[in-house]
């Protein structure tokens, strides 16, 4: 694994700067799941131009191409992390809500951006080349991190940013005193209690340059159906997709009925809801993790975590 990490680092730095020829002992063909041996990959300007038997690709490559010989290592397409929170640190033995409160209260936006840069680098070195960051970014920290990576200021995967989640009044399960609630909420959420406020929240996130819209829809913390429909309509009108945090049966149904593009978690979804999702084209992004990692506090279970490997096609 250490050798593979080194190969990824060298590969990414060369591929961005010059024409590169990679020699791979094995290469995964995702079309049929087979492994092809002695393969060549020609990269120019950061874009893969040709893949095939090494001798054939070497013949087509310019003589000036830099050669990266990976020996017997296996090359596979970059992985996609569909549900991540790169700018939030979750300490051991702490539930998601308390971890978020600690992050907001102790880290300045600048420190959170630096934390995000480190976590993005870790994701890239682990083989993730695309990450969808779905909230908890300190207003627009994930947008700034995306732009920094695109400008090659810091290493990292391509990021799809959502900035602040759109949530009902009170945000999403922050167990704090009312006197400090508003200050914390403004860092993480845009709240909406009616369709007009929902549309305004979408426009505010668009103003900072998001790639997706993230909403909160759950049984005890949910946007109303008419508000969520307005959010989806406003987002879709501008070509943005909508991801819905929904774990309860009621929240999942509201998300389905509103026309969101993806349902995150979906813990309590029924077979009928799965069939509705399939018919309407809703993606499910399950966040599966061992039960022993879930940390409970009275009345709630931490169902969200900073890092996640999920399957967008599940």
C-alpha positions as CSV (number, residue, x, y, z in Angstrom):
1,X,0.0,0.0,0.0
2,X,2.9,2.4,0.7
3,X,4.3,1.7,-2.8
4,X,0.9,2.4,-4.3
5,X,0.6,5.7,-2.5
6,X,4.0,6.8,-3.8
7,X,2.9,5.9,-7.3
8,X,-0.2,7.9,-7.1
9,X,1.7,11.0,-5.9
10,X,4.3,10.8,-8.7
11,X,1.6,10.1,-11.3
12,X,-0.5,13.1,-10.3
13,X,2.3,15.6,-10.3
14,X,3.7,14.5,-13.7
15,X,0.3,14.2,-15.3
16,X,-0.5,17.8,-14.6
17,X,2.7,19.2,-15.9
18,X,3.7,17.2,-19.0
19,X,2.9,14.3,-21.4
20,X,3.3,11.1,-19.4
21,X,3.4,7.5,-20.3
22,X,2.5,5.1,-17.4
23,X,3.5,1.4,-17.6
24,X,1.2,-0.7,-15.4
25,X,1.7,-4.3,-14.5
26,X,-2.1,-4.7,-14.3
27,X,-5.0,-2.5,-15.1
28,X,-8.6,-3.0,-14.1
29,X,-11.1,-2.9,-17.0
30,X,-14.3,-1.7,-15.4
31,X,-16.4,-2.6,-18.5
32,X,-16.1,-6.3,-17.7
33,X,-14.3,-6.5,-14.4
34,X,-11.2,-8.2,-15.8
35,X,-7.5,-7.3,-15.3
36,X,-5.4,-6.6,-18.3
37,X,-1.6,-7.1,-18.0
38,X,1.3,-5.0,-19.3
39,X,-0.8,-2.0,-20.1
40,X,0.2,1.5,-21.1
41,X,-1.6,4.8,-20.2
42,X,-0.8,8.0,-22.2
43,X,-1.7,11.2,-20.4
44,X,-1.4,14.7,-21.9
45,X,-2.5,17.9,-20.1
46,X,-3.9,15.9,-17.2
47,X,-6.3,14.0,-19.6
48,X,-5.9,10.3,-20.5
49,X,-5.5,10.1,-24.3
50,X,-4.9,6.4,-24.8
51,X,-5.0,3.1,-22.9
52,X,-3.9,-0.3,-24.3
53,X,-1.1,-2.8,-24.6
54,X,2.1,-1.0,-23.5
55,X,4.1,-1.5,-26.7
56,X,1.3,0.0,-28.8
57,X,0.8,3.0,-26.5
58,X,4.6,3.6,-26.2
59,X,4.8,3.7,-30.0
60,X,2.1,6.3,-30.2
61,X,3.6,8.4,-27.4
62,X,5.9,11.3,-28.2
63,X,9.6,10.6,-27.4
64,X,9.6,13.5,-24.9
65,X,6.9,11.8,-22.7
66,X,7.9,11.1,-19.1
67,X,7.8,7.4,-18.2
68,X,6.4,6.2,-15.0
69,X,7.0,2.4,-14.6
70,X,4.8,1.0,-11.9
71,X,6.3,-2.5,-12.1
72,X,3.7,-5.0,-11.0
73,X,1.3,-2.6,-9.4
74,X,-2.3,-2.5,-10.3
75,X,-3.9,0.6,-11.7
76,X,-7.7,1.3,-11.3
77,X,-9.9,4.3,-12.1
78,X,-10.1,7.0,-9.4
79,X,-12.6,6.3,-6.7
80,X,-15.5,8.6,-6.0
81,X,-16.5,9.6,-2.4
82,X,-20.1,10.7,-2.8
83,X,-20.7,11.8,0.8
84,X,-18.0,13.6,2.7
85,X,-17.5,16.4,5.2
86,X,-13.9,17.4,4.6
87,X,-14.0,20.5,6.9
88,X,-15.3,18.8,10.0
89,X,-13.2,16.8,12.4
90,X,-14.9,14.1,14.5
91,X,-12.9,13.1,17.5
92,X,-12.9,9.5,18.8
93,X,-15.8,8.6,21.0
94,X,-17.9,11.6,20.1
95,X,-21.2,11.7,18.2
96,X,-21.7,13.8,15.1
97,X,-23.7,16.6,16.7
98,X,-21.2,17.2,19.5
99,X,-18.3,17.0,17.0
100,X,-19.8,19.6,14.8
101,X,-20.5,21.9,17.7
102,X,-16.8,21.6,18.8
103,X,-15.6,22.2,15.3
104,X,-17.7,25.4,14.9
105,X,-16.9,26.7,18.3
106,X,-13.1,26.1,18.3
107,X,-11.9,26.4,14.7
108,X,-11.9,29.6,12.8
109,X,-12.9,29.5,9.1
110,X,-9.3,29.7,8.2
111,X,-8.3,26.7,10.3
112,X,-11.3,24.7,8.9
113,X,-10.1,25.5,5.4
114,X,-6.6,24.2,6.3
115,X,-8.2,21.1,7.9
116,X,-10.1,20.6,4.6
117,X,-6.9,20.8,2.6
118,X,-5.3,18.1,4.7
119,X,-8.3,15.8,4.5
120,X,-8.6,16.4,0.7
121,X,-4.9,15.5,0.3
122,X,-5.5,12.3,2.3
123,X,-8.5,11.4,0.1
124,X,-6.4,11.9,-3.1
125,X,-3.5,9.8,-1.7
126,X,-6.1,7.0,-0.9
127,X,-7.2,6.9,-4.5
128,X,-10.2,9.2,-4.5
129,X,-10.2,11.6,-7.4
130,X,-13.7,13.0,-7.0
131,X,-15.3,14.0,-3.7
132,X,-18.8,15.4,-3.2
133,X,-18.7,17.5,0.0
134,X,-22.2,17.7,1.4
135,X,-22.2,20.4,3.9
136,X,-20.6,21.4,7.2
137,X,-18.0,23.6,5.6
138,X,-18.2,26.8,7.6
139,X,-20.3,28.9,5.2
140,X,-18.5,28.4,1.9
141,X,-15.2,26.6,2.9
142,X,-15.7,23.7,0.5
143,X,-16.2,26.1,-2.4
144,X,-12.9,27.9,-1.5
145,X,-11.1,24.5,-1.1
146,X,-12.5,23.4,-4.5
147,X,-11.2,26.5,-6.1
148,X,-7.8,26.2,-4.4
149,X,-7.4,22.6,-5.7
150,X,-8.5,23.7,-9.2
151,X,-5.9,26.5,-9.2
152,X,-3.3,23.9,-8.0
153,X,-2.6,25.8,-4.8
154,X,-3.1,22.6,-2.8
155,X,-3.3,19.0,-3.9
156,X,-6.7,17.3,-3.7
157,X,-9.4,15.6,-5.7
158,X,-12.0,17.3,-7.8
159,X,-14.6,18.6,-5.3
160,X,-18.4,19.1,-5.8
161,X,-19.2,21.7,-3.2
162,X,-22.6,22.4,-1.5
163,X,-21.7,25.2,1.0
164,X,-24.4,25.5,3.7
165,X,-27.2,23.0,4.1
166,X,-30.7,24.3,3.7
167,X,-32.6,23.3,6.8
168,X,-35.8,24.1,8.7
169,X,-35.8,26.7,11.5
170,X,-33.4,25.6,14.2
171,X,-31.0,23.8,11.8
172,X,-30.2,20.1,12.2
173,X,-30.0,18.7,15.7
174,X,-27.6,21.1,17.4
175,X,-28.1,20.5,21.2
176,X,-27.0,23.9,22.4
177,X,-28.5,26.8,24.4
178,X,-30.8,29.2,22.5
179,X,-28.5,32.1,23.4
180,X,-25.7,30.7,21.2
181,X,-27.8,28.8,18.6
182,X,-28.1,31.5,16.0
183,X,-24.3,32.1,15.9
184,X,-23.6,28.5,15.3
185,X,-26.4,28.0,12.8
186,X,-25.1,30.8,10.5
187,X,-21.9,28.9,10.0
188,X,-23.5,25.7,8.8
189,X,-27.1,26.3,7.6
190,X,-29.5,28.4,5.6
191,X,-32.9,28.1,7.1
192,X,-36.2,28.1,5.3
193,X,-39.8,28.0,6.7
194,X,-41.7,28.6,3.4
195,X,-41.2,28.3,-0.4
196,X,-39.9,31.9,-0.8
197,X,-37.2,31.4,1.9
198,X,-36.3,28.1,0.2
199,X,-35.8,29.7,-3.1
200,X,-33.8,32.5,-1.5
201,X,-31.5,30.0,0.2
202,X,-30.8,28.3,-3.1
203,X,-29.9,31.6,-4.7
204,X,-27.6,32.4,-1.7
205,X,-25.7,29.2,-2.2
206,X,-25.6,29.8,-5.9
207,X,-24.1,33.2,-5.2
208,X,-21.0,31.6,-3.6
209,X,-20.7,29.1,-6.4
210,X,-21.9,25.7,-5.3
211,X,-22.1,22.6,-7.5
212,X,-25.0,20.9,-5.6
213,X,-27.7,21.9,-3.1
214,X,-28.0,20.0,0.2
215,X,-31.2,19.9,2.2
216,X,-32.3,18.5,5.5
217,X,-35.4,16.3,5.4
218,X,-36.3,14.1,8.4
219,X,-39.2,13.1,10.6
220,X,-38.3,15.4,13.5
221,X,-36.3,18.0,11.4
222,X,-37.8,18.5,8.0
223,X,-38.5,21.1,5.4
224,X,-42.1,21.0,4.4
225,X,-43.0,19.5,1.1
226,X,-44.0,22.8,-0.6
227,X,-40.8,24.4,0.6
228,X,-38.7,21.5,-0.6
229,X,-40.4,21.5,-4.0
230,X,-39.6,25.2,-4.3
231,X,-35.9,24.4,-3.5
232,X,-35.8,21.6,-6.1
233,X,-37.5,23.7,-8.7
234,X,-35.1,26.7,-8.2
235,X,-32.0,24.5,-8.2
236,X,-33.1,22.5,-11.3
237,X,-33.9,25.7,-13.1
238,X,-30.2,26.6,-12.8
239,X,-28.9,23.1,-13.6
240,X,-28.0,22.2,-10.0
241,X,-29.0,18.9,-8.4
242,X,-30.3,18.4,-4.9
243,X,-29.1,16.0,-2.2
244,X,-31.4,15.3,0.7
245,X,-30.4,14.2,4.2
246,X,-33.2,11.7,4.9
247,X,-33.1,8.8,7.4
248,X,-36.7,8.4,8.5
249,X,-39.5,6.9,6.5
250,X,-41.4,10.2,6.6
251,X,-38.4,12.2,5.6
252,X,-37.5,9.8,2.7
253,X,-41.1,10.1,1.4
254,X,-41.0,13.9,1.4
255,X,-37.7,13.8,-0.4
256,X,-39.1,11.4,-3.0
257,X,-42.2,13.4,-3.5
258,X,-40.3,16.7,-3.9
259,X,-38.1,15.4,-6.8
260,X,-34.7,15.5,-5.2
261,X,-31.9,13.9,-7.1
262,X,-30.2,11.9,-4.3
263,X,-31.3,10.6,-0.9
264,X,-28.5,10.4,1.6
265,X,-28.5,7.7,4.2
266,X,-32.0,6.4,3.7
267,X,-31.8,4.2,6.8
268,X,-35.5,3.5,7.2
269,X,-36.5,3.2,3.6
270,X,-39.2,0.6,2.8
271,X,-39.3,-1.7,-0.2
272,X,-42.1,0.4,-1.7
273,X,-40.0,3.6,-1.3
274,X,-37.0,1.8,-3.0
275,X,-39.3,1.0,-5.9
276,X,-40.5,4.6,-6.1
277,X,-36.9,5.9,-6.1
278,X,-36.1,3.5,-8.9
279,X,-39.1,4.6,-10.9
280,X,-38.4,8.3,-10.4
281,X,-34.6,8.1,-10.8
282,X,-33.6,9.1,-7.3
283,X,-30.1,7.9,-6.4
284,X,-29.6,6.3,-3.0
285,X,-26.3,7.2,-1.2
286,X,-26.2,4.8,1.8
287,X,-23.7,5.5,4.5
288,X,-23.0,2.1,5.8
289,X,-20.6,1.7,8.8
290,X,-20.2,-0.8,11.6
291,X,-22.7,-0.5,14.5
292,X,-19.9,-0.3,17.0
293,X,-18.7,3.0,15.5
294,X,-22.1,4.7,16.1
295,X,-22.1,7.0,19.1
296,X,-25.4,7.6,20.9
297,X,-26.7,10.4,23.0
298,X,-30.2,10.6,24.5
299,X,-32.8,10.3,21.8
300,X,-30.5,10.4,18.8
301,X,-28.0,8.2,17.0
302,X,-25.0,9.8,15.1
303,X,-25.7,8.7,11.5
304,X,-23.3,11.1,9.8
305,X,-19.5,11.1,9.8
306,X,-16.8,13.2,8.2
307,X,-15.5,10.5,5.8
308,X,-17.5,8.0,3.8
309,X,-17.1,5.5,1.0
310,X,-20.4,4.9,-0.8
311,X,-21.8,3.7,-4.1
312,X,-23.7,6.3,-6.1
313,X,-25.3,3.5,-8.2
314,X,-26.6,1.5,-5.2
